[in-house]
Amino acid sequence: MSSTCSHLDSIAVTELPEAPLACEECVKIDGKWMHLRMCLRCGKVGCCDNSPNRHATAHFEETGHPLIRSAEPYEEWMVLRRPDSGLGSRG
């Protein structure tokens, strides 16, 4: 049995885009965000679930890209979102 997560093979983007970072979808609608998250599959930056529009979760639900990382300065973490974990569900 392997102890390595198979989702790690889907990581294509690890470096954050150059500052200033913004939630592209919030910018389009003049929305506000609290924190930013980046998809490790395609690099899409979206707002966190504490933000009113939850665009990072919406991206996960639309694409199925499960790995995200913090796009906040000095934060170095990633998380695997799974539909059955409550981390990707808007419900």
PDB file of N, CA, C and O in Angstrom:
ATOM      1  N   MET A   1       0.836  -1.167   0.000  1.00  0.00           N
ATOM      2  CA  MET A   1       0.000   0.000   0.000  1.00  0.00           C
ATOM      3  C   MET A   1       0.892   1.245   0.000  1.00  0.00           C
ATOM      4  O   MET A   1       1.821   1.349   0.801  1.00  0.00           O
ATOM      5  N   SER A   2       0.607   2.181  -0.895  1.00  0.00           N
ATOM      6  CA  SER A   2       1.400   3.390  -1.015  1.00  0.00           C
ATOM      7  C   SER A   2       0.967   4.432   0.014  1.00  0.00           C
ATOM      8  O   SER A   2      -0.224   4.593   0.283  1.00  0.00           O
ATOM      9  N   SER A   3       1.936   5.131   0.580  1.00  0.00           N
ATOM     10  CA  SER A   3       1.619   6.182   1.541  1.00  0.00           C
ATOM     11  C   SER A   3       1.614   7.561   0.885  1.00  0.00           C
ATOM     12  O   SER A   3       1.394   8.566   1.561  1.00  0.00           O
ATOM     13  N   THR A   4       1.856   7.617  -0.428  1.00  0.00           N
ATOM     14  CA  THR A   4       1.865   8.875  -1.152  1.00  0.00           C
ATOM     15  C   THR A   4       0.505   9.111  -1.790  1.00  0.00           C
ATOM     16  O   THR A   4      -0.060   8.216  -2.419  1.00  0.00           O
ATOM     17  N   CYS A   5      -0.008  10.299  -1.628  1.00  0.00           N
ATOM     18  CA  CYS A   5      -1.299  10.668  -2.203  1.00  0.00           C
ATOM     19  C   CYS A   5      -1.178  10.738  -3.727  1.00  0.00           C
ATOM     20  O   CYS A   5      -0.285  11.407  -4.245  1.00  0.00           O
ATOM     21  N   SER A   6      -2.056  10.064  -4.433  1.00  0.00           N
ATOM     22  CA  SER A   6      -2.015  10.056  -5.900  1.00  0.00           C
ATOM     23  C   SER A   6      -2.344  11.423  -6.486  1.00  0.00           C
ATOM     24  O   SER A   6      -2.000  11.696  -7.636  1.00  0.00           O
ATOM     25  N   HIS A   7      -3.001  12.284  -5.720  1.00  0.00           N
ATOM     26  CA  HIS A   7      -3.336  13.617  -6.216  1.00  0.00           C
ATOM     27  C   HIS A   7      -2.097  14.494  -6.402  1.00  0.00           C
ATOM     28  O   HIS A   7      -2.135  15.468  -7.154  1.00  0.00           O
ATOM     29  N   LEU A   8      -1.008  14.156  -5.728  1.00  0.00           N
ATOM     30  CA  LEU A   8       0.197  14.964  -5.847  1.00  0.00           C
ATOM     31  C   LEU A   8       0.741  14.965  -7.270  1.00  0.00           C
ATOM     32  O   LEU A   8       1.436  15.900  -7.668  1.00  0.00           O
ATOM     33  N   ASP A   9       0.430  13.928  -8.036  1.00  0.00           N
ATOM     34  CA  ASP A   9       0.865  13.868  -9.435  1.00  0.00           C
ATOM     35  C   ASP A   9       0.185  14.921 -10.298  1.00  0.00           C
ATOM     36  O   ASP A   9       0.665  15.220 -11.392  1.00  0.00           O
ATOM     37  N   SER A  10      -0.926  15.490  -9.828  1.00  0.00           N
ATOM     38  CA  SER A  10      -1.660  16.478 -10.622  1.00  0.00           C
ATOM     39  C   SER A  10      -1.148  17.902 -10.408  1.00  0.00           C
ATOM     40  O   SER A  10      -1.629  18.828 -11.062  1.00  0.00           O
ATOM     41  N   ILE A  11      -0.182  18.098  -9.507  1.00  0.00           N
ATOM     42  CA  ILE A  11       0.341  19.445  -9.263  1.00  0.00           C
ATOM     43  C   ILE A  11       1.133  19.908 -10.478  1.00  0.00           C
ATOM     44  O   ILE A  11       2.109  19.277 -10.882  1.00  0.00           O
ATOM     45  N   ALA A  12       0.691  21.019 -11.048  1.00  0.00           N
ATOM     46  CA  ALA A  12       1.369  21.584 -12.214  1.00  0.00           C
ATOM     47  C   ALA A  12       1.899  22.983 -11.936  1.00  0.00           C
ATOM     48  O   ALA A  12       2.830  23.434 -12.603  1.00  0.00           O
ATOM     49  N   VAL A  13       1.324  23.672 -10.966  1.00  0.00           N
ATOM     50  CA  VAL A  13       1.695  25.047 -10.642  1.00  0.00           C
ATOM     51  C   VAL A  13       1.959  25.125  -9.144  1.00  0.00           C
ATOM     52  O   VAL A  13       1.096  24.753  -8.349  1.00  0.00           O
ATOM     53  N   THR A  14       3.122  25.595  -8.750  1.00  0.00           N
ATOM     54  CA  THR A  14       3.418  25.720  -7.326  1.00  0.00           C
ATOM     55  C   THR A  14       3.770  27.149  -6.925  1.00  0.00           C
ATOM     56  O   THR A  14       3.556  27.538  -5.777  1.00  0.00           O
ATOM     57  N   GLU A  15       4.297  27.923  -7.842  1.00  0.00           N
ATOM     58  CA  GLU A  15       4.711  29.289  -7.535  1.00  0.00           C
ATOM     59  C   GLU A  15       3.540  30.248  -7.687  1.00  0.00           C
ATOM     60  O   GLU A  15       2.767  30.168  -8.642  1.00  0.00           O
ATOM     61  N   LEU A  16       3.429  31.149  -6.733  1.00  0.00           N
ATOM     62  CA  LEU A  16       2.386  32.168  -6.801  1.00  0.00           C
ATOM     63  C   LEU A  16       2.688  33.159  -7.919  1.00  0.00           C
ATOM     64  O   LEU A  16       3.853  33.406  -8.232  1.00  0.00           O
ATOM     65  N   PRO A  17       1.647  33.727  -8.520  1.00  0.00           N
ATOM     66  CA  PRO A  17       1.872  34.794  -9.492  1.00  0.00           C
ATOM     67  C   PRO A  17       2.490  36.004  -8.789  1.00  0.00           C
ATOM     68  O   PRO A  17       2.492  36.085  -7.561  1.00  0.00           O
ATOM     69  N   GLU A  18       3.001  36.920  -9.566  1.00  0.00           N
ATOM     70  CA  GLU A  18       3.591  38.114  -8.974  1.00  0.00           C
ATOM     71  C   GLU A  18       2.517  38.975  -8.318  1.00  0.00           C
ATOM     72  O   GLU A  18       1.370  39.016  -8.765  1.00  0.00           O
ATOM     73  N   ALA A  19       2.909  39.657  -7.257  1.00  0.00           N
ATOM     74  CA  ALA A  19       2.002  40.564  -6.542  1.00  0.00           C
ATOM     75  C   ALA A  19       1.717  41.787  -7.421  1.00  0.00           C
ATOM     76  O   ALA A  19       2.537  42.119  -8.277  1.00  0.00           O
ATOM     77  N   PRO A  20       0.620  42.441  -7.240  1.00  0.00           N
ATOM     78  CA  PRO A  20      -0.390  42.166  -6.214  1.00  0.00           C
ATOM     79  C   PRO A  20      -1.340  41.066  -6.667  1.00  0.00           C
ATOM     80  O   PRO A  20      -1.750  41.021  -7.827  1.00  0.00           O
ATOM     81  N   LEU A  21      -1.682  40.187  -5.743  1.00  0.00           N
ATOM     82  CA  LEU A  21      -2.614  39.104  -6.030  1.00  0.00           C
ATOM     83  C   LEU A  21      -4.039  39.572  -5.768  1.00  0.00           C
ATOM     84  O   LEU A  21      -4.286  40.414  -4.904  1.00  0.00           O
ATOM     85  N   ALA A  22      -4.963  39.013  -6.525  1.00  0.00           N
ATOM     86  CA  ALA A  22      -6.378  39.361  -6.369  1.00  0.00           C
ATOM     87  C   ALA A  22      -7.224  38.187  -6.802  1.00  0.00           C
ATOM     88  O   ALA A  22      -6.780  37.353  -7.591  1.00  0.00           O
ATOM     89  N   CYS A  23      -8.434  38.115  -6.296  1.00  0.00           N
ATOM     90  CA  CYS A  23      -9.408  37.145  -6.786  1.00  0.00           C
ATOM     91  C   CYS A  23      -9.980  37.712  -8.081  1.00  0.00           C
ATOM     92  O   CYS A  23     -10.699  38.711  -8.065  1.00  0.00           O
ATOM     93  N   GLU A  24      -9.658  37.074  -9.196  1.00  0.00           N
ATOM     94  CA  GLU A  24     -10.087  37.566 -10.510  1.00  0.00           C
ATOM     95  C   GLU A  24     -11.607  37.712 -10.599  1.00  0.00           C
ATOM     96  O   GLU A  24     -12.120  38.679 -11.162  1.00  0.00           O
ATOM     97  N   GLU A  25     -12.309  36.742 -10.036  1.00  0.00           N
ATOM     98  CA  GLU A  25     -13.771  36.772 -10.117  1.00  0.00           C
ATOM     99  C   GLU A  25     -14.352  37.906  -9.275  1.00  0.00           C
ATOM    100  O   GLU A  25     -15.322  38.541  -9.689  1.00  0.00           O
ATOM    101  N   CYS A  26     -13.779  38.170  -8.105  1.00  0.00           N
ATOM    102  CA  CYS A  26     -14.242  39.295  -7.279  1.00  0.00           C
ATOM    103  C   CYS A  26     -13.971  40.624  -7.977  1.00  0.00           C
ATOM    104  O   CYS A  26     -14.796  41.536  -7.923  1.00  0.00           O
ATOM    105  N   VAL A  27     -12.817  40.736  -8.632  1.00  0.00           N
ATOM    106  CA  VAL A  27     -12.490  41.970  -9.344  1.00  0.00           C
ATOM    107  C   VAL A  27     -13.550  42.243 -10.405  1.00  0.00           C
ATOM    108  O   VAL A  27     -13.960  43.389 -10.584  1.00  0.00           O
ATOM    109  N   LYS A  28     -13.996  41.214 -11.105  1.00  0.00           N
ATOM    110  CA  LYS A  28     -15.005  41.379 -12.163  1.00  0.00           C
ATOM    111  C   LYS A  28     -16.327  41.928 -11.627  1.00  0.00           C
ATOM    112  O   LYS A  28     -17.024  42.665 -12.324  1.00  0.00           O
ATOM    113  N   ILE A  29     -16.669  41.566 -10.387  1.00  0.00           N
ATOM    114  CA  ILE A  29     -17.974  41.968  -9.839  1.00  0.00           C
ATOM    115  C   ILE A  29     -17.837  43.019  -8.730  1.00  0.00           C
ATOM    116  O   ILE A  29     -18.798  43.304  -8.016  1.00  0.00           O
ATOM    117  N   ASP A  30     -16.644  43.587  -8.592  1.00  0.00           N
ATOM    118  CA  ASP A  30     -16.356  44.558  -7.528  1.00  0.00           C
ATOM    119  C   ASP A  30     -16.626  43.951  -6.157  1.00  0.00           C
ATOM    120  O   ASP A  30     -17.149  44.616  -5.263  1.00  0.00           O
ATOM    121  N   GLY A  31     -16.262  42.676  -6.005  1.00  0.00           N
ATOM    122  CA  GLY A  31     -16.449  41.970  -4.746  1.00  0.00           C
ATOM    123  C   GLY A  31     -15.257  42.148  -3.824  1.00  0.00           C
ATOM    124  O   GLY A  31     -14.216  42.671  -4.222  1.00  0.00           O
ATOM    125  N   LYS A  32     -15.421  41.712  -2.606  1.00  0.00           N
ATOM    126  CA  LYS A  32     -14.375  41.785  -1.581  1.00  0.00           C
ATOM    127  C   LYS A  32     -13.962  40.381  -1.180  1.00  0.00           C
ATOM    128  O   LYS A  32     -14.763  39.451  -1.269  1.00  0.00           O
ATOM    129  N   TRP A  33     -12.723  40.215  -0.740  1.00  0.00           N
ATOM    130  CA  TRP A  33     -12.244  38.923  -0.279  1.00  0.00           C
ATOM    131  C   TRP A  33     -11.444  39.093   1.000  1.00  0.00           C
ATOM    132  O   TRP A  33     -10.929  40.171   1.298  1.00  0.00           O
ATOM    133  N   MET A  34     -11.352  37.994   1.751  1.00  0.00           N
ATOM    134  CA  MET A  34     -10.574  37.992   2.991  1.00  0.00           C
ATOM    135  C   MET A  34      -9.180  37.409   2.758  1.00  0.00           C
ATOM    136  O   MET A  34      -8.172  38.036   3.087  1.00  0.00           O
ATOM    137  N   HIS A  35      -9.135  36.204   2.187  1.00  0.00           N
ATOM    138  CA  HIS A  35      -7.870  35.516   1.939  1.00  0.00           C
ATOM    139  C   HIS A  35      -7.940  34.888   0.554  1.00  0.00           C
ATOM    140  O   HIS A  35      -9.021  34.651   0.015  1.00  0.00           O
ATOM    141  N   LEU A  36      -6.773  34.624  -0.006  1.00  0.00           N
ATOM    142  CA  LEU A  36      -6.709  34.058  -1.348  1.00  0.00           C
ATOM    143  C   LEU A  36      -6.134  32.649  -1.323  1.00  0.00           C
ATOM    144  O   LEU A  36      -5.275  32.325  -0.502  1.00  0.00           O
ATOM    145  N   ARG A  37      -6.618  31.826  -2.229  1.00  0.00           N
ATOM    146  CA  ARG A  37      -6.156  30.453  -2.411  1.00  0.00           C
ATOM    147  C   ARG A  37      -5.792  30.263  -3.881  1.00  0.00           C
ATOM    148  O   ARG A  37      -6.378  30.895  -4.761  1.00  0.00           O
ATOM    149  N   MET A  38      -4.821  29.386  -4.140  1.00  0.00           N
ATOM    150  CA  MET A  38      -4.417  29.114  -5.518  1.00  0.00           C
ATOM    151  C   MET A  38      -4.564  27.631  -5.838  1.00  0.00           C
ATOM    152  O   MET A  38      -4.148  26.777  -5.056  1.00  0.00           O
ATOM    153  N   CYS A  39      -5.147  27.336  -6.969  1.00  0.00           N
ATOM    154  CA  CYS A  39      -5.285  25.963  -7.459  1.00  0.00           C
ATOM    155  C   CYS A  39      -3.909  25.475  -7.908  1.00  0.00           C
ATOM    156  O   CYS A  39      -3.232  26.144  -8.689  1.00  0.00           O
ATOM    157  N   LEU A  40      -3.504  24.316  -7.415  1.00  0.00           N
ATOM    158  CA  LEU A  40      -2.205  23.763  -7.774  1.00  0.00           C
ATOM    159  C   LEU A  40      -2.222  23.014  -9.103  1.00  0.00           C
ATOM    160  O   LEU A  40      -1.176  22.576  -9.581  1.00  0.00           O
ATOM    161  N   ARG A  41      -3.373  22.869  -9.686  1.00  0.00           N
ATOM    162  CA  ARG A  41      -3.472  22.227 -10.998  1.00  0.00           C
ATOM    163  C   ARG A  41      -3.328  23.249 -12.126  1.00  0.00           C
ATOM    164  O   ARG A  41      -2.603  23.010 -13.092  1.00  0.00           O
ATOM    165  N   CYS A  42      -4.027  24.404 -12.003  1.00  0.00           N
ATOM    166  CA  CYS A  42      -4.029  25.365 -13.106  1.00  0.00           C
ATOM    167  C   CYS A  42      -3.569  26.769 -12.713  1.00  0.00           C
ATOM    168  O   CYS A  42      -3.378  27.617 -13.584  1.00  0.00           O
ATOM    169  N   GLY A  43      -3.388  27.027 -11.416  1.00  0.00           N
ATOM    170  CA  GLY A  43      -2.914  28.322 -10.979  1.00  0.00           C
ATOM    171  C   GLY A  43      -3.978  29.377 -10.744  1.00  0.00           C
ATOM    172  O   GLY A  43      -3.650  30.520 -10.425  1.00  0.00           O
ATOM    173  N   LYS A  44      -5.234  29.022 -10.893  1.00  0.00           N
ATOM    174  CA  LYS A  44      -6.332  29.977 -10.670  1.00  0.00           C
ATOM    175  C   LYS A  44      -6.307  30.455  -9.221  1.00  0.00           C
ATOM    176  O   LYS A  44      -6.207  29.648  -8.298  1.00  0.00           O
ATOM    177  N   VAL A  45      -6.397  31.771  -9.026  1.00  0.00           N
ATOM    178  CA  VAL A  45      -6.440  32.361  -7.695  1.00  0.00           C
ATOM    179  C   VAL A  45      -7.873  32.772  -7.407  1.00  0.00           C
ATOM    180  O   VAL A  45      -8.506  33.467  -8.202  1.00  0.00           O
ATOM    181  N   GLY A  46      -8.380  32.334  -6.254  1.00  0.00           N
ATOM    182  CA  GLY A  46      -9.745  32.666  -5.857  1.00  0.00           C
ATOM    183  C   GLY A  46      -9.820  32.965  -4.382  1.00  0.00           C
ATOM    184  O   GLY A  46      -8.887  32.684  -3.630  1.00  0.00           O
ATOM    185  N   CYS A  47     -10.935  33.536  -3.972  1.00  0.00           N
ATOM    186  CA  CYS A  47     -11.114  33.904  -2.565  1.00  0.00           C
ATOM    187  C   CYS A  47     -11.539  32.693  -1.737  1.00  0.00           C
ATOM    188  O   CYS A  47     -12.132  31.741  -2.245  1.00  0.00           O
ATOM    189  N   CYS A  48     -11.216  32.761  -0.445  1.00  0.00           N
ATOM    190  CA  CYS A  48     -11.455  31.655   0.484  1.00  0.00           C
ATOM    191  C   CYS A  48     -12.926  31.536   0.882  1.00  0.00           C
ATOM    192  O   CYS A  48     -13.753  32.364   0.503  1.00  0.00           O
ATOM    193  N   ASP A  49     -13.232  30.506   1.641  1.00  0.00           N
ATOM    194  CA  ASP A  49     -14.606  30.267   2.079  1.00  0.00           C
ATOM    195  C   ASP A  49     -15.084  31.253   3.137  1.00  0.00           C
ATOM    196  O   ASP A  49     -16.282  31.298   3.416  1.00  0.00           O
ATOM    197  N   ASN A  50     -14.200  32.041   3.736  1.00  0.00           N
ATOM    198  CA  ASN A  50     -14.620  33.103   4.647  1.00  0.00           C
ATOM    199  C   ASN A  50     -14.979  34.376   3.897  1.00  0.00           C
ATOM    200  O   ASN A  50     -15.474  35.333   4.492  1.00  0.00           O
ATOM    201  N   SER A  51     -14.733  34.390   2.601  1.00  0.00           N
ATOM    202  CA  SER A  51     -15.093  35.525   1.752  1.00  0.00           C
ATOM    203  C   SER A  51     -16.534  35.341   1.279  1.00  0.00           C
ATOM    204  O   SER A  51     -16.999  34.208   1.157  1.00  0.00           O
ATOM    205  N   PRO A  52     -17.241  36.425   1.014  1.00  0.00           N
ATOM    206  CA  PRO A  52     -18.658  36.310   0.634  1.00  0.00           C
ATOM    207  C   PRO A  52     -18.925  35.437  -0.590  1.00  0.00           C
ATOM    208  O   PRO A  52     -19.944  34.748  -0.637  1.00  0.00           O
ATOM    209  N   ASN A  53     -18.029  35.451  -1.582  1.00  0.00           N
ATOM    210  CA  ASN A  53     -18.319  34.760  -2.844  1.00  0.00           C
ATOM    211  C   ASN A  53     -17.665  33.389  -2.999  1.00  0.00           C
ATOM    212  O   ASN A  53     -18.018  32.650  -3.919  1.00  0.00           O
ATOM    213  N   ARG A  54     -16.740  33.035  -2.144  1.00  0.00           N
ATOM    214  CA  ARG A  54     -16.131  31.698  -2.103  1.00  0.00           C
ATOM    215  C   ARG A  54     -15.706  31.191  -3.484  1.00  0.00           C
ATOM    216  O   ARG A  54     -16.051  30.074  -3.868  1.00  0.00           O
ATOM    217  N   HIS A  55     -14.963  32.004  -4.225  1.00  0.00           N
ATOM    218  CA  HIS A  55     -14.600  31.634  -5.591  1.00  0.00           C
ATOM    219  C   HIS A  55     -13.623  30.464  -5.683  1.00  0.00           C
ATOM    220  O   HIS A  55     -13.636  29.749  -6.685  1.00  0.00           O
ATOM    221  N   ALA A  56     -12.777  30.244  -4.676  1.00  0.00           N
ATOM    222  CA  ALA A  56     -11.879  29.082  -4.727  1.00  0.00           C
ATOM    223  C   ALA A  56     -12.687  27.785  -4.675  1.00  0.00           C
ATOM    224  O   ALA A  56     -12.388  26.834  -5.397  1.00  0.00           O
ATOM    225  N   THR A  57     -13.702  27.751  -3.827  1.00  0.00           N
ATOM    226  CA  THR A  57     -14.569  26.575  -3.760  1.00  0.00           C
ATOM    227  C   THR A  57     -15.367  26.414  -5.049  1.00  0.00           C
ATOM    228  O   THR A  57     -15.536  25.299  -5.541  1.00  0.00           O
ATOM    229  N   ALA A  58     -15.855  27.520  -5.593  1.00  0.00           N
ATOM    230  CA  ALA A  58     -16.595  27.449  -6.861  1.00  0.00           C
ATOM    231  C   ALA A  58     -15.710  26.865  -7.962  1.00  0.00           C
ATOM    232  O   ALA A  58     -16.182  26.084  -8.788  1.00  0.00           O
ATOM    233  N   HIS A  59     -14.434  27.239  -7.977  1.00  0.00           N
ATOM    234  CA  HIS A  59     -13.500  26.701  -8.971  1.00  0.00           C
ATOM    235  C   HIS A  59     -13.349  25.192  -8.793  1.00  0.00           C
ATOM    236  O   HIS A  59     -13.358  24.446  -9.772  1.00  0.00           O
ATOM    237  N   PHE A  60     -13.212  24.746  -7.558  1.00  0.00           N
ATOM    238  CA  PHE A  60     -13.119  23.305  -7.286  1.00  0.00           C
ATOM    239  C   PHE A  60     -14.365  22.576  -7.775  1.00  0.00           C
ATOM    240  O   PHE A  60     -14.265  21.528  -8.414  1.00  0.00           O
ATOM    241  N   GLU A  61     -15.525  23.123  -7.478  1.00  0.00           N
ATOM    242  CA  GLU A  61     -16.779  22.475  -7.876  1.00  0.00           C
ATOM    243  C   GLU A  61     -16.959  22.440  -9.388  1.00  0.00           C
ATOM    244  O   GLU A  61     -17.535  21.492  -9.921  1.00  0.00           O
ATOM    245  N   GLU A  62     -16.472  23.464 -10.081  1.00  0.00           N
ATOM    246  CA  GLU A  62     -16.590  23.519 -11.546  1.00  0.00           C
ATOM    247  C   GLU A  62     -15.583  22.627 -12.250  1.00  0.00           C
ATOM    248  O   GLU A  62     -15.893  22.047 -13.290  1.00  0.00           O
ATOM    249  N   THR A  63     -14.377  22.510 -11.696  1.00  0.00           N
ATOM    250  CA  THR A  63     -13.298  21.821 -12.405  1.00  0.00           C
ATOM    251  C   THR A  63     -12.927  20.467 -11.813  1.00  0.00           C
ATOM    252  O   THR A  63     -12.417  19.597 -12.519  1.00  0.00           O
ATOM    253  N   GLY A  64     -13.181  20.289 -10.523  1.00  0.00           N
ATOM    254  CA  GLY A  64     -12.729  19.077  -9.853  1.00  0.00           C
ATOM    255  C   GLY A  64     -11.261  19.115  -9.468  1.00  0.00           C
ATOM    256  O   GLY A  64     -10.719  18.100  -9.030  1.00  0.00           O
ATOM    257  N   HIS A  65     -10.603  20.261  -9.620  1.00  0.00           N
ATOM    258  CA  HIS A  65      -9.193  20.390  -9.219  1.00  0.00           C
ATOM    259  C   HIS A  65      -9.137  20.417  -7.696  1.00  0.00           C
ATOM    260  O   HIS A  65      -9.572  21.399  -7.095  1.00  0.00           O
ATOM    261  N   PRO A  66      -8.614  19.367  -7.047  1.00  0.00           N
ATOM    262  CA  PRO A  66      -8.763  19.233  -5.602  1.00  0.00           C
ATOM    263  C   PRO A  66      -7.672  19.857  -4.727  1.00  0.00           C
ATOM    264  O   PRO A  66      -7.892  20.047  -3.531  1.00  0.00           O
ATOM    265  N   LEU A  67      -6.512  20.177  -5.282  1.00  0.00           N
ATOM    266  CA  LEU A  67      -5.420  20.677  -4.452  1.00  0.00           C
ATOM    267  C   LEU A  67      -5.306  22.190  -4.532  1.00  0.00           C
ATOM    268  O   LEU A  67      -5.221  22.765  -5.617  1.00  0.00           O
ATOM    269  N   ILE A  68      -5.306  22.826  -3.360  1.00  0.00           N
ATOM    270  CA  ILE A  68      -5.113  24.272  -3.301  1.00  0.00           C
ATOM    271  C   ILE A  68      -4.021  24.594  -2.285  1.00  0.00           C
ATOM    272  O   ILE A  68      -3.706  23.788  -1.410  1.00  0.00           O
ATOM    273  N   ARG A  69      -3.459  25.775  -2.421  1.00  0.00           N
ATOM    274  CA  ARG A  69      -2.505  26.268  -1.444  1.00  0.00           C
ATOM    275  C   ARG A  69      -2.914  27.676  -1.052  1.00  0.00           C
ATOM    276  O   ARG A  69      -3.678  28.333  -1.758  1.00  0.00           O
ATOM    277  N   SER A  70      -2.402  28.128   0.071  1.00  0.00           N
ATOM    278  CA  SER A  70      -2.628  29.509   0.470  1.00  0.00           C
ATOM    279  C   SER A  70      -1.873  30.418  -0.495  1.00  0.00           C
ATOM    280  O   SER A  70      -0.763  30.108  -0.927  1.00  0.00           O
ATOM    281  N   ALA A  71      -2.493  31.537  -0.820  1.00  0.00           N
ATOM    282  CA  ALA A  71      -1.825  32.555  -1.625  1.00  0.00           C
ATOM    283  C   ALA A  71      -1.508  33.771  -0.754  1.00  0.00           C
ATOM    284  O   ALA A  71      -1.308  34.877  -1.255  1.00  0.00           O
ATOM    285  N   GLU A  72      -1.466  33.544   0.542  1.00  0.00           N
ATOM    286  CA  GLU A  72      -1.175  34.611   1.502  1.00  0.00           C
ATOM    287  C   GLU A  72       0.329  34.653   1.798  1.00  0.00           C
ATOM    288  O   GLU A  72       0.989  33.615   1.844  1.00  0.00           O
ATOM    289  N   PRO A  73       0.860  35.863   1.998  1.00  0.00           N
ATOM    290  CA  PRO A  73       2.286  35.972   2.326  1.00  0.00           C
ATOM    291  C   PRO A  73       2.630  35.190   3.591  1.00  0.00           C
ATOM    292  O   PRO A  73       1.882  35.211   4.569  1.00  0.00           O
ATOM    293  N   TYR A  74       3.744  34.517   3.561  1.00  0.00           N
ATOM    294  CA  TYR A  74       4.296  33.785   4.708  1.00  0.00           C
ATOM    295  C   TYR A  74       3.489  32.557   5.116  1.00  0.00           C
ATOM    296  O   TYR A  74       3.748  31.982   6.173  1.00  0.00           O
ATOM    297  N   GLU A  75       2.537  32.151   4.321  1.00  0.00           N
ATOM    298  CA  GLU A  75       1.818  30.901   4.602  1.00  0.00           C
ATOM    299  C   GLU A  75       2.278  29.843   3.613  1.00  0.00           C
ATOM    300  O   GLU A  75       2.307  30.074   2.404  1.00  0.00           O
ATOM    301  N   GLU A  76       2.633  28.694   4.136  1.00  0.00           N
ATOM    302  CA  GLU A  76       3.131  27.594   3.310  1.00  0.00           C
ATOM    303  C   GLU A  76       2.323  26.339   3.609  1.00  0.00           C
ATOM    304  O   GLU A  76       2.796  25.471   4.342  1.00  0.00           O
ATOM    305  N   TRP A  77       1.120  26.220   3.063  1.00  0.00           N
ATOM    306  CA  TRP A  77       0.327  25.019   3.274  1.00  0.00           C
ATOM    307  C   TRP A  77      -0.483  24.717   2.030  1.00  0.00           C
ATOM    308  O   TRP A  77      -0.738  25.591   1.202  1.00  0.00           O
ATOM    309  N   MET A  78      -0.875  23.478   1.920  1.00  0.00           N
ATOM    310  CA  MET A  78      -1.786  23.055   0.855  1.00  0.00           C
ATOM    311  C   MET A  78      -2.808  22.107   1.466  1.00  0.00           C
ATOM    312  O   MET A  78      -2.590  21.537   2.535  1.00  0.00           O
ATOM    313  N   VAL A  79      -3.926  21.949   0.768  1.00  0.00           N
ATOM    314  CA  VAL A  79      -4.975  21.060   1.257  1.00  0.00           C
ATOM    315  C   VAL A  79      -5.599  20.332   0.067  1.00  0.00           C
ATOM    316  O   VAL A  79      -5.706  20.874  -1.033  1.00  0.00           O
ATOM    317  N   LEU A  80      -6.001  19.101   0.318  1.00  0.00           N
ATOM    318  CA  LEU A  80      -6.717  18.299  -0.658  1.00  0.00           C
ATOM    319  C   LEU A  80      -8.198  18.425  -0.353  1.00  0.00           C
ATOM    320  O   LEU A  80      -8.647  18.044   0.728  1.00  0.00           O
ATOM    321  N   ARG A  81      -8.955  18.955  -1.294  1.00  0.00           N
ATOM    322  CA  ARG A  81     -10.402  19.081  -1.118  1.00  0.00           C
ATOM    323  C   ARG A  81     -11.067  17.844  -1.703  1.00  0.00           C
ATOM    324  O   ARG A  81     -10.726  17.392  -2.796  1.00  0.00           O
ATOM    325  N   ARG A  82     -12.012  17.312  -0.960  1.00  0.00           N
ATOM    326  CA  ARG A  82     -12.784  16.169  -1.433  1.00  0.00           C
ATOM    327  C   ARG A  82     -14.255  16.498  -1.234  1.00  0.00           C
ATOM    328  O   ARG A  82     -14.636  17.066  -0.211  1.00  0.00           O
ATOM    329  N   PRO A  83     -15.083  16.141  -2.213  1.00  0.00           N
ATOM    330  CA  PRO A  83     -16.510  16.466  -2.084  1.00  0.00           C
ATOM    331  C   PRO A  83     -17.142  15.921  -0.813  1.00  0.00           C
ATOM    332  O   PRO A  83     -18.053  16.546  -0.271  1.00  0.00           O
ATOM    333  N   ASP A  84     -16.688  14.780  -0.324  1.00  0.00           N
ATOM    334  CA  ASP A  84     -17.299  14.163   0.865  1.00  0.00           C
ATOM    335  C   ASP A  84     -16.669  14.637   2.170  1.00  0.00           C
ATOM    336  O   ASP A  84     -17.043  14.165   3.244  1.00  0.00           O
ATOM    337  N   SER A  85     -15.708  15.574   2.088  1.00  0.00           N
ATOM    338  CA  SER A  85     -15.028  16.017   3.302  1.00  0.00           C
ATOM    339  C   SER A  85     -15.619  17.275   3.906  1.00  0.00           C
ATOM    340  O   SER A  85     -15.290  17.636   5.036  1.00  0.00           O
ATOM    341  N   GLY A  86     -16.490  17.947   3.162  1.00  0.00           N
ATOM    342  CA  GLY A  86     -17.019  19.212   3.629  1.00  0.00           C
ATOM    343  C   GLY A  86     -16.119  20.391   3.270  1.00  0.00           C
ATOM    344  O   GLY A  86     -16.505  21.542   3.474  1.00  0.00           O
ATOM    345  N   LEU A  87     -14.930  20.125   2.741  1.00  0.00           N
ATOM    346  CA  LEU A  87     -14.027  21.204   2.367  1.00  0.00           C
ATOM    347  C   LEU A  87     -14.302  21.743   0.968  1.00  0.00           C
ATOM    348  O   LEU A  87     -13.726  22.755   0.570  1.00  0.00           O
ATOM    349  N   GLY A  88     -15.165  21.085   0.231  1.00  0.00           N
ATOM    350  CA  GLY A  88     -15.431  21.567  -1.114  1.00  0.00           C
ATOM    351  C   GLY A  88     -16.891  21.766  -1.380  1.00  0.00           C
ATOM    352  O   GLY A  88     -17.286  22.016  -2.519  1.00  0.00           O
ATOM    353  N   SER A  89     -17.686  21.662  -0.377  1.00  0.00           N
ATOM    354  CA  SER A  89     -19.122  21.702  -0.571  1.00  0.00           C
ATOM    355  C   SER A  89     -19.705  23.041  -0.151  1.00  0.00           C
ATOM    356  O   SER A  89     -19.412  23.542   0.934  1.00  0.00           O
ATOM    357  N   ARG A  90     -20.520  23.610  -1.006  1.00  0.00           N
ATOM    358  CA  ARG A  90     -21.181  24.861  -0.677  1.00  0.00           C
ATOM    359  C   ARG A  90     -22.475  24.601   0.070  1.00  0.00           C
ATOM    360  O   ARG A  90     -23.075  25.523   0.623  1.00  0.00           O
ATOM    361  N   GLY A  91     -22.905  23.350   0.089  1.00  0.00           N
ATOM    362  CA  GLY A  91     -24.183  22.951   0.641  1.00  0.00           C
ATOM    363  C   GLY A  91     -24.487  23.362   1.983  1.00  0.00           C
ATOM    364  O   GLY A  91     -25.560  23.047   2.497  1.00  0.00           O
TER     365      GLY A  91
END
